[in-house]
Amino acid sequence: MGATGAGGAGGAGGVGGASPIGVGGTGGTGGNGYAGGNGFTSGAGGVGGDGGMGVTGGTGGDGGAALEAGPGNAVGGNGGAGGRGVIGGVGGAGGTAVTQGGGTAYGGAGGAGGLGSGQNIPGYGGIGGDAYAYGSGDALGGAGGLGKTGGIGGAGYTYGSGNASGGTGGSGNGELVGGANSGVGGKGGAAYAHGSGNAGGGQGGTGGGTGGMGGTGSTFGQGTATGGIGGTGNNFANGDGGDAIAYGSGNARGGNATGGADGGDAYNYGTGNATGGNGGDGGGRGGGDGGNAFVAKDSSMTSGGPGNAIGGNGGSGSFNGGKGGSGYAAGAGDATGGNGGNARVAGAGGEARNFGTGNATGGTGGNGTTVFSAGNGGNGGNAYVATDGSFTSGGPGNAIGGAGGTGTNIGGNGGDAITAGTGNAHGGAGGAGVNGLTGSNGGSGGTGTAFGGGKGVGGDGGNGGNGATGRGGDGGDGGNAAALDLINATAGKGGTRGIGAPDGLPGADGTASTVP
């Protein structure tokens, strides 16, 4: 006894009249597999019929569904293509796939948009089919269809030990605007793992103009949630990385980006860690910002799991570097800001805030790099350990400001640090100047302020760079320090002067004082 047959294909839509629009037939539903059989699988869902021709092309038929009650796989049918017309028809949706045993569920692909007249621009791409795995199998959402805006990838849902993956967004092929294709890639499909598996959002679609955003990944058990990678934009911006959300004991990792787009954010409402996605390196477009990371029970930030929150790194760029993502922790874990991207104007390090009992460390500023001796280092990220913005109470954790980046013109300033509890606050060091024909200046150190009994330490200023034929760079000033008493307040030292013709000036030392 063999497997059951595949569902039949839907019929093609009729030719539209002056007003009506032909609609493609819906694909037949695949037969169910035999429960408990030896590898028996259900037939794939039927392919949706193509939309008929008309003034507006007909909508493609939806792909048929597939249900597998036994151990095999289920494959949803693909959506039909949209019909041709003055305006191309919309592609049909991919069929849904469901498995109840150990098999994999594959959502059907969305149909392509029908071609329109003129530039032969297609209609909108069809949505990818969703996939559900109720047993131990994986679930993969179907890909979105090609269109002037690509279809959204189908979602993947697992309820057992399998992994869930969102479908890839459809490719975008749009009108020419100023000679450039304006198509938009579809967003990657979402992924939801309700059991012990992982969830990965789908990759954003490639766009003739703009790339699609990565899909969101969500876990409710022990698995890792990962946002999808943003899609490539051939003429304009790339898509941002997708967000990641973890509600259980797993980790959350925002999707990475490319080509100057921003990394995805990460949210952990359970006990795991959260890490923001990295911003994309952008070249002439500038680097993208790193994604933010949150570890908290809810948006009040009054409590949270013991996990760590780490902001994503900013991307590099020719002129502007991306900012590092911020890290926010409300429990016992640490908060760390991401590093800024390197560029002529480098990105700042991400901020770190700890509302619980852990530590906070600001991200390092990017390096200011350019052959024209005009690179500014990024400032280090600030760091705070306090229950709220009043700084009247806070956990015992320490706060360390991020170091400023180096710069061929001037180093970045160190980040400030503030603690409201018994922990120490140490300002970040200023970025060093760079040696060259003329030495560049060092950045100032960050301030360190301890309101709750800890030590306040100012960051040291960056040293000035040496000049081979010209003036040496000036040292950066040391950061100020404040604590409950002067014994616990240590000001930062000024940076050394750069050697040159003439030498630069040394940086001034910071001052120490008591907090109000």
Phi, psi and omega per residue, in radians:
M1 nan 2.169 -3.059
G2 -1.629 -3.001 3.096
A3 -1.274 2.716 3.094
T4 -1.255 2.695 -3.037
G5 -1.318 2.817 3.101
A6 -1.284 2.693 3.071
G7 -1.188 2.654 -3.125
G8 -1.301 2.739 3.101
A9 -1.318 2.560 3.066
G10 -1.268 2.652 3.122
G11 -1.276 2.725 3.098
A12 -1.229 2.589 3.095
G13 -1.247 2.690 3.124
G14 -1.305 2.858 3.081
V15 -1.256 2.261 -3.107
G16 -1.260 2.551 3.041
G17 -1.459 -2.734 -3.123
A18 -1.128 -0.527 -3.078
S19 -2.106 -0.831 -3.080
P20 -1.133 2.795 3.117
I21 -2.104 2.207 3.095
G22 -1.205 2.467 -3.134
V23 -2.154 2.263 3.140
G24 -1.148 2.642 3.110
G25 -1.252 2.710 3.109
T26 -1.460 2.356 -3.137
G27 -1.102 2.635 3.126
G28 -1.226 2.723 3.134
T29 -1.449 2.333 3.112
G30 -1.157 2.588 3.113
G31 -1.235 2.697 3.133
N32 -1.340 2.514 3.028
G33 -1.285 2.769 3.108
Y34 -1.276 2.241 3.140
A35 -1.122 2.212 3.068
G36 1.331 0.143 -3.131
G37 -1.312 2.993 -3.126
N38 -1.496 1.515 3.084
G39 1.269 0.252 3.098
F40 -1.189 2.393 -3.131
T41 -2.200 2.660 3.090
S42 -1.296 2.697 3.039
G43 -1.214 2.632 3.111
A44 -1.168 2.633 3.046
G45 -1.098 2.570 -3.134
G46 -1.200 2.713 3.109
V47 -1.376 2.371 3.086
G48 -1.163 2.562 3.113
G49 -1.248 2.687 3.094
D50 -1.292 2.546 3.079
G51 -1.163 2.628 3.134
G52 -1.363 2.856 3.090
M53 -1.318 2.590 3.103
G54 -3.026 3.131 3.039
V55 -0.966 -0.782 2.883
T56 -1.932 2.174 -3.110
G57 -1.030 2.582 -3.135
G58 -1.206 2.718 3.090
T59 -1.322 2.347 3.081
G60 -1.136 2.568 3.110
G61 -1.226 2.652 3.112
D62 -1.319 2.532 3.050
G63 -1.168 2.622 -3.136
G64 -1.285 2.694 3.116
A65 -1.425 2.787 3.072
A66 -2.366 2.262 3.133
L67 -2.121 2.209 3.107
E68 -2.035 1.927 -3.127
A69 -1.548 -0.240 -3.117
G70 -1.775 -2.578 -3.048
P71 -1.535 -0.044 -3.016
G72 -1.508 -3.020 -3.141
N73 -1.612 2.844 3.054
A74 -2.261 2.332 -3.081
V75 -2.198 1.997 3.080
G76 -1.237 2.600 3.124
G77 -1.273 2.684 3.111
N78 -1.373 2.564 3.071
G79 -1.245 2.632 3.099
G80 -1.342 2.753 3.115
A81 -1.301 2.602 3.019
G82 -1.183 2.682 -3.131
G83 -1.370 2.795 3.077
R84 -1.294 2.676 3.084
G85 -3.129 -3.136 2.997
V86 -0.999 -0.687 2.979
I87 -2.018 2.138 -3.115
G88 -1.128 2.522 3.140
G89 -1.291 2.823 3.136
V90 -1.395 2.407 3.083
G91 -1.199 2.593 3.122
G92 -1.277 2.721 3.125
A93 -1.316 2.561 3.036
G94 -1.206 2.677 -3.113
G95 -1.337 2.657 3.110
T96 -1.384 2.522 3.087
A97 -2.189 2.390 -3.097
V98 -2.342 2.256 2.987
T99 -2.098 2.504 -3.140
Q100 -2.025 -0.096 3.097
G101 -1.901 -2.281 -3.119
G102 -1.763 0.090 -3.063
G103 -1.402 2.961 3.130
T104 -1.647 2.420 3.089
A105 -1.791 2.194 -3.133
Y106 -2.041 1.964 3.052
G107 -1.196 2.560 3.124
G108 -1.256 2.709 3.119
A109 -1.348 2.529 3.041
G110 -1.228 2.603 3.136
G111 -1.335 2.710 3.108
A112 -1.297 2.580 3.030
G113 -1.165 2.522 3.137
G114 -1.237 2.640 -3.118
L115 -1.291 2.381 3.044
G116 -1.731 2.960 -3.129
S117 -1.345 3.091 3.138
G118 1.402 -1.920 -3.115
Q119 -1.463 0.180 -3.100
N120 0.987 0.716 3.133
I121 -1.401 2.234 -3.123
P122 -1.278 2.840 2.972
G123 -1.287 -2.962 -3.114
Y124 -1.257 2.455 3.113
G125 -1.264 2.628 3.129
G126 -1.310 2.688 3.131
I127 -1.331 2.433 3.071
G128 -1.181 2.649 -3.131
G129 -1.309 2.576 3.095
D130 -1.397 2.730 3.127
A131 -2.299 2.366 -3.103
Y132 -2.237 2.212 3.057
A133 -2.117 1.954 -3.102
Y134 -1.651 -0.159 3.103
G135 -1.787 -2.303 -3.100
S136 -1.737 0.053 -3.068
G137 -1.477 3.023 3.092
D138 -1.572 2.837 3.088
A139 -2.303 2.176 -3.114
L140 -2.133 2.005 3.086
G141 -1.144 2.624 3.141
G142 -1.308 2.728 3.116
A143 -1.277 2.550 3.026
G144 -1.261 2.712 -3.121
G145 -1.451 2.752 3.082
L146 -1.194 2.496 3.086
G147 -3.025 3.100 3.091
K148 -1.084 -0.558 2.776
T149 -2.095 2.086 -3.099
G150 -1.099 2.618 3.124
G151 -1.176 2.624 3.073
I152 -1.212 2.427 3.079
G153 -1.146 2.602 3.115
G154 -1.215 2.731 -3.131
A155 -1.547 2.639 3.051
G156 -2.032 2.321 -3.107
Y157 -2.234 2.221 3.009
T158 -2.164 2.558 -3.118
Y159 -2.178 0.055 3.097
G160 -2.117 -2.307 -3.096
S161 -1.659 -0.037 -3.087
G162 -1.376 2.922 3.116
N163 -1.659 2.583 3.119
A164 -1.949 2.349 3.139
S165 -2.318 2.281 3.036
G166 -1.350 2.623 3.119
G167 -1.280 2.725 3.089
T168 -1.233 2.420 3.065
G169 -1.145 2.611 -3.135
G170 -1.226 2.701 3.103
S171 -1.261 2.573 3.133
G172 -1.890 2.247 3.122
N173 -2.337 1.719 -2.996
G174 -1.996 -2.987 -3.129
E175 -1.076 2.691 3.035
L176 -1.438 2.172 3.106
V177 -2.078 1.923 -3.060
G178 1.074 0.568 -3.140
G179 1.453 -0.039 -3.107
A180 -1.924 2.392 3.109
N181 -1.152 2.332 -3.061
S182 -1.857 0.202 -3.096
G183 -1.061 2.565 -3.102
V184 -2.019 2.213 3.091
G185 -1.208 2.571 3.123
G186 -1.284 2.683 3.090
K187 -1.238 2.489 3.061
G188 -1.133 2.636 -3.122
G189 -1.258 2.692 3.105
A190 -1.398 2.776 3.104
A191 -2.376 2.392 -3.086
Y192 -2.346 2.056 3.084
A193 -1.942 1.926 -3.103
H194 -1.609 -0.170 3.132
G195 -1.846 -2.291 -3.092
S196 -1.715 -0.003 -3.080
G197 -1.457 3.065 3.111
N198 -1.623 2.819 3.106
A199 -2.315 2.154 3.123
G200 -2.128 2.092 3.076
G201 -1.106 2.626 -3.122
G202 -1.263 2.719 3.103
Q203 -1.286 2.464 3.071
G204 -1.157 2.608 -3.110
G205 -1.296 2.695 3.060
T206 -1.310 2.325 3.128
G207 -1.987 2.454 2.999
G208 -1.009 -0.540 3.059
G209 -1.920 -1.147 -3.028
T210 -2.101 2.380 3.118
G211 -1.355 2.693 3.120
G212 -1.417 2.668 3.107
M213 -1.295 2.542 3.061
G214 -1.170 2.664 -3.137
G215 -1.359 2.831 3.137
T216 -1.508 2.400 3.035
G217 -1.944 2.303 -3.090
S218 -2.321 2.323 3.050
T219 -2.138 2.559 -3.132
F220 -2.075 -0.016 3.132
G221 -2.154 -2.243 -3.075
Q222 -1.618 -0.138 -3.007
G223 -1.353 2.948 3.115
T224 -1.606 2.346 3.072
A225 -1.763 2.264 -3.103
T226 -2.298 2.257 3.054
G227 -1.304 2.637 -3.138
G228 -1.272 2.715 3.081
I229 -1.300 2.433 3.100
G230 -1.193 2.603 -3.127
G231 -1.401 2.841 -3.118
T232 -1.474 2.324 2.987
G233 -1.813 2.071 -3.010
N234 -1.271 -0.468 -3.113
N235 -2.091 -0.470 -3.091
F236 -2.171 -2.436 -3.017
A237 -1.355 2.603 2.959
N238 -1.369 2.824 3.119
G239 -1.363 2.575 3.093
D240 -1.254 2.686 3.040
G241 -1.165 2.641 -3.131
G242 -1.365 2.766 3.113
D243 -1.413 2.813 3.084
A244 -2.307 2.412 -3.083
I245 -2.346 2.230 3.086
A246 -2.132 2.176 -3.135
Y247 -1.808 -0.215 -3.086
G248 -1.897 -2.310 -3.097
S249 -1.711 -0.006 -3.109
G250 -1.448 3.065 3.131
N251 -1.672 2.791 3.087
A252 -2.152 2.294 -3.106
R253 -2.310 1.970 3.116
G254 -1.103 2.636 -3.117
G255 -1.230 2.520 3.080
N256 -1.385 2.783 3.131
A257 -2.173 2.862 3.084
T258 -2.249 2.888 2.984
G259 1.026 0.626 3.061
G260 1.488 0.067 3.083
A261 -1.431 2.891 -3.072
D262 -1.519 2.526 3.040
G263 -1.256 2.732 -3.130
G264 -1.340 2.693 3.083
D265 -1.441 2.745 3.115
A266 -2.227 2.305 -3.112
Y267 -2.184 2.195 3.066
N268 -2.129 1.908 3.139
Y269 -1.681 0.070 3.141
G270 -1.956 -2.261 -3.028
T271 -1.969 -0.037 -3.092
G272 -1.555 -2.982 -3.136
N273 -1.618 2.828 3.051
A274 -2.295 2.286 -3.135
T275 -2.305 2.131 3.109
G276 -1.223 2.634 3.095
G277 -1.254 2.711 3.137
N278 -1.414 2.428 3.026
G279 -1.228 2.663 -3.093
G280 -1.400 2.554 3.001
D281 -1.218 2.302 -2.939
G282 -1.968 -0.163 -3.063
G283 1.023 -2.245 -3.130
G284 -1.174 -0.388 3.139
R285 -1.348 -0.249 -3.058
G286 1.579 2.632 -3.127
G287 -1.302 2.611 3.096
G288 -1.459 2.721 3.125
D289 -1.335 2.550 3.019
G290 -1.252 2.667 3.130
G291 -1.307 2.639 3.095
N292 -1.446 2.764 -3.137
A293 -2.293 2.361 -3.102
F294 -2.269 2.297 2.971
V295 -2.183 1.812 -3.072
A296 -2.863 2.723 3.094
K297 -1.224 -0.595 3.114
D298 -2.783 -3.081 -3.047
S299 -1.224 -0.183 3.111
S300 -1.240 -0.321 3.140
M301 0.998 0.540 3.134
T302 -1.621 -0.312 3.109
S303 -2.757 2.779 -3.141
G304 -3.010 2.995 -3.128
G305 -1.241 3.077 -3.090
P306 -1.402 0.065 -3.061
G307 -1.240 2.844 3.112
N308 -1.630 2.642 3.089
A309 -2.067 2.128 -3.060
I310 -2.238 2.053 3.100
G311 -1.233 2.620 3.104
G312 -1.297 2.775 3.132
N313 -1.421 2.526 3.052
G314 -1.333 2.644 3.130
G315 -1.432 2.746 3.101
S316 -1.430 2.833 3.129
G317 -2.711 2.892 3.103
S318 -1.218 -0.721 -3.119
F319 -1.965 -0.994 -3.113
N320 -1.888 2.313 3.023
G321 -1.619 2.649 3.120
G322 -1.301 2.602 3.102
K323 -1.359 2.490 3.033
G324 -1.195 2.551 3.114
G325 -1.242 2.709 3.137
S326 -1.529 2.658 3.055
G327 -2.070 2.262 -3.103
Y328 -2.253 2.110 3.135
A329 -2.198 2.353 -3.113
A330 -1.960 0.050 -3.120
G331 -2.086 -2.415 -3.091
A332 -1.531 -0.145 -3.101
G333 -1.380 2.989 3.139
D334 -1.615 2.710 3.063
A335 -2.040 2.274 -3.094
T336 -2.360 2.254 3.067
G337 -1.409 2.630 3.089
G338 -1.330 2.823 3.140
N339 -1.430 2.560 3.082
G340 -1.336 2.742 -3.133
G341 -1.463 2.630 3.122
N342 -1.350 2.469 3.127
A343 -3.067 3.092 3.030
R344 -1.045 -0.770 2.938
V345 -1.942 1.704 -2.989
A346 -1.247 2.699 3.126
G347 -1.331 2.593 3.100
A348 -1.323 2.650 3.010
G349 -1.215 2.682 -3.110
G350 -1.300 2.649 3.094
E351 -1.327 2.635 3.056
A352 -2.238 2.219 3.112
R353 -2.242 2.236 3.086
N354 -2.062 1.970 -3.133
F355 -1.591 -0.074 -3.103
G356 -1.915 -2.277 -3.026
T357 -1.914 -0.043 -3.088
G358 -1.518 -2.978 -3.116
N359 -1.647 2.868 3.066
A360 -2.330 2.266 -3.136
T361 -2.303 2.084 3.116
G362 -1.248 2.676 3.131
G363 -1.305 2.717 3.105
T364 -1.364 2.404 3.071
G365 -1.214 2.630 3.101
G366 -1.221 2.847 3.130
N367 -1.526 2.383 3.082
G368 -1.466 1.869 -3.005
T369 -2.105 2.200 3.027
T370 -2.915 2.592 3.130
V371 -1.334 -0.132 -3.097
F372 -1.685 0.270 3.112
S373 0.943 0.661 -3.135
A374 -2.251 0.416 -3.089
G375 -1.495 2.234 3.104
N376 -1.768 2.173 3.083
G377 -1.194 2.582 3.105
G378 -1.330 2.585 3.088
N379 -1.260 2.560 3.042
G380 -1.235 2.678 -3.141
G381 -1.309 2.561 3.078
N382 -1.338 2.724 -3.132
A383 -2.339 2.340 -3.088
Y384 -2.363 2.376 2.977
V385 -2.163 1.795 -3.090
A386 -2.887 2.647 -3.138
T387 -1.287 -0.420 3.094
D388 -2.784 -3.072 -3.073
G389 -1.273 -0.125 3.131
S390 -1.391 -0.300 -3.138
F391 0.991 0.618 3.092
T392 -1.653 -0.293 3.118
S393 -2.698 2.754 3.134
G394 -3.112 2.949 -3.114
G395 -1.264 3.103 -3.095
P396 -1.414 0.052 -3.054
G397 -1.211 2.815 3.099
N398 -1.647 2.683 3.077
A399 -2.100 2.273 -3.128
I400 -2.250 2.052 3.096
G401 -1.222 2.588 3.127
G402 -1.252 2.620 3.103
A403 -1.311 2.545 3.030
G404 -1.285 2.646 3.114
G405 -1.393 2.779 3.067
T406 -1.243 2.765 -3.137
G407 -2.591 2.414 3.083
T408 -1.322 -0.183 2.988
N409 -1.913 -0.886 3.094
I410 -2.755 2.473 3.078
G411 -1.287 2.716 3.106
G412 -1.307 2.729 3.106
N413 -1.360 2.573 3.049
G414 -1.241 2.664 3.138
G415 -1.324 2.655 3.089
D416 -1.421 2.705 3.122
A417 -2.341 2.361 3.139
I418 -2.393 2.313 3.000
T419 -2.150 2.467 3.110
A420 -1.840 -0.144 3.130
G421 -1.864 -2.508 -3.080
T422 -1.581 -0.039 -3.119
G423 -1.316 2.905 3.132
N424 -1.543 2.674 3.097
A425 -2.148 2.071 -3.071
H426 -2.148 2.009 3.092
G427 -1.160 2.638 -3.137
G428 -1.300 2.671 3.105
A429 -1.287 2.531 3.043
G430 -1.240 2.614 3.133
G431 -1.238 2.529 -3.107
A432 -1.342 2.585 2.936
G433 -1.271 2.860 -3.049
V434 -1.942 2.460 3.067
N435 -1.212 2.520 3.123
G436 -2.980 -2.906 3.026
L437 -1.014 -0.707 2.950
T438 -2.104 2.278 -3.136
G439 -1.263 2.532 3.119
S440 -1.660 2.863 -3.040
N441 -1.486 2.599 3.048
G442 -1.453 2.725 3.103
G443 -1.490 2.831 3.138
S444 -1.373 2.607 3.051
G445 -1.322 2.686 3.117
G446 -1.404 2.805 3.128
T447 -1.454 2.653 3.048
G448 -2.191 2.067 -3.060
T449 -2.231 2.101 -3.137
A450 -2.029 1.911 -3.112
F451 -1.517 -0.312 -2.932
G452 -1.927 0.252 3.121
G453 1.979 -0.182 3.100
G454 -1.396 -3.092 3.132
K455 -1.550 2.402 3.005
G456 -1.837 2.184 -3.074
V457 -2.270 2.170 3.061
G458 -1.391 2.571 3.096
G459 -1.317 2.593 3.095
D460 -1.303 2.566 3.062
G461 -1.275 2.661 3.119
G462 -1.276 2.566 3.124
N463 -1.303 2.546 3.064
G464 -1.306 2.555 3.109
G465 -1.368 2.724 3.122
N466 -1.461 2.523 3.075
G467 -1.810 2.187 -3.109
A468 -1.229 -0.709 3.136
T469 -2.181 -0.290 -3.096
G470 -2.051 -2.802 -3.041
R471 -1.194 2.528 3.005
G472 -1.336 2.717 -3.139
G473 -1.361 2.711 3.082
D474 -1.408 2.549 3.021
G475 -1.325 2.606 3.094
G476 -1.361 2.690 3.126
D477 -1.280 2.562 3.048
G478 -1.286 2.679 -3.125
G479 -1.401 2.637 3.085
N480 -1.333 2.776 3.138
A481 -2.376 2.542 3.108
A482 -2.530 2.467 3.103
A483 -2.637 -3.120 -3.130
L484 -1.129 -0.531 3.067
D485 -2.450 2.797 -3.044
L486 -1.182 -0.413 3.126
I487 -1.057 -0.581 -3.094
N488 -1.677 0.144 3.134
A489 -1.953 2.095 -3.120
T490 -2.198 2.004 -3.112
A491 -1.313 2.675 3.086
G492 -1.317 2.628 3.112
K493 -1.462 2.536 3.051
G494 -1.237 2.607 3.128
G495 -1.239 2.690 3.139
T496 -1.291 2.698 3.127
R497 -1.352 2.603 3.044
G498 -1.429 2.543 3.141
I499 -1.506 2.357 3.139
G500 -3.031 -2.764 -3.138
A501 -2.247 1.534 0.049
P502 -1.518 3.123 3.054
D503 -1.227 2.711 3.030
G504 -1.350 -3.089 3.136
L505 -1.736 2.488 3.062
P506 -1.266 2.660 3.077
G507 -1.318 2.650 3.120
A508 -1.376 2.514 3.035
D509 -1.216 2.627 3.053
G510 -1.292 3.068 3.134
T511 -1.970 2.606 3.101
A512 -1.912 2.448 -3.113
S513 -2.648 3.023 3.049
T514 -1.681 2.629 3.119
V515 -1.285 2.692 3.136
P516 -1.060 nan nan
